């Protein structure tokens, strides 16, 4: 026998496979509503799907049927199971038909008045003990629930698109959400085979807030003239380990949609410069360059292909690798390549001799900032986060990679006074490791390190404000965005002091208020605690 939900909390009374409960109501049968209805029906719930537009709910249900048929064809679902799922999915045409539901999730238009009006109508017909959930992605859950008869039973259930495939659901607690409501929502999400993370109703929740710098830093790098979109995308993908670059991703999502998320978070934080949208993106939208859907965004697309036509990154031509280089270090504990050391092992495996410790003849007289690899031509190769290297006769910074032992590309950032002989030698040495090499002009934090530092700082800030737990932030960013690591775990791997130093340097270079180290980051440094344990 399937388990039942406790009607007072919506909570499962016992563990076990899909609980049969009172039906689940889903209002709005568009992209998200149809997907959520499918999720609930596949987990064993009776589902009632309602939409205000004529024909929209049957069309949503038909979409579920077609998706299930494809899964049957692929052998992932038996036709008997698919029939059972469809039998549990009923289309209804009036709010009154949701009176018997134990949970109602709305996925109607993203408009506060529309949502409030809908919930007011629902509260008239449903029982007092049910859970009411909004799938809003940008409105305040507190505001949606405000004025309701029982705001304590409201919660946000922020599914990601496509809902049947994406396992993350942000459970958003409004100002007045009862703790029991939040717990019940988490259990429901688990019963639907998804992973809940809990977050206070704040602009962007976890994912759309912490991810802001992923787009914002890349757009600023273009505005600052440091790099072109194709190279920045390739570096973040192939060195940073991100599944897509920020420019190709915003082209996919739609530059207008992406800008409206950026603008919404910025406006809701009373124009905090940390979240300011960019003129770069506004110009794209003004020009109608919305991305794939309009045939042109950052890149160009043709009708037959989803891949951009003009996204080739700048990649260095082959250069001869030097036979040997000198690694100048103080001692083994104080490596000038704390993050990228495993990459140097690949350079050595590629045939470049690199004595691991070379005592500098000048000993203590040497500038700390010249520690690194001595290159022909006189410049020094160092890792980003190196500090001020102006006037040292040429420095090349090596940007971070998420997986230095396996990355397919690295980025080198030469100072303006770097001799070309040194740059060619550095490129050749990196190519000996079997990677593609991109070169962009030196700027604080390069591309990957700058992006990662800002992601970590933002994640720390969410935890500092007690809006979500450290664990939930990392889970949300991996499941919601496909990042190769949760930002807090990533921060621990590279070292919180390096993150703090980079954000500080960025703030010194761009004193706009955007680059502020989170107070909790400082506290973690003082205490020596891991960011994941904040
Ligand atoms: P959509 O336009 O595809 O579907 C919305 C549906 O709601 C339409 O079928 C419309 O007819 C119906 N509708 C509008 N007002 C209604 C009402 N008063 N009563 C009943 N039905 C009504 O939109 P969507 O992309 O599915 O987004 C729905 C909600 O989910 C929004 O709040 C959005 O912010 C949120 N969301 C969207 C995404 C996404 O990627 N699309 C992701 C997460 C959350």
Boltz pocket constraint, residues with backbone or C-beta under 6 A from the ligand:
constraints:
  - pocket:
      binder: B
      contacts: [[A, 27], [A, 28], [A, 29], [A, 30], [A, 31], [A, 32], [A, 33], [A, 50], [A, 51], [A, 52], [A, 53], [A, 56], [A, 106], [A, 107], [A, 108], [A, 109], [A, 110], [A, 111], [A, 114], [A, 118], [A, 135], [A, 136], [A, 137], [A, 138], [A, 158], [A, 159], [A, 160], [A, 161]]
      max_distance: 6.0
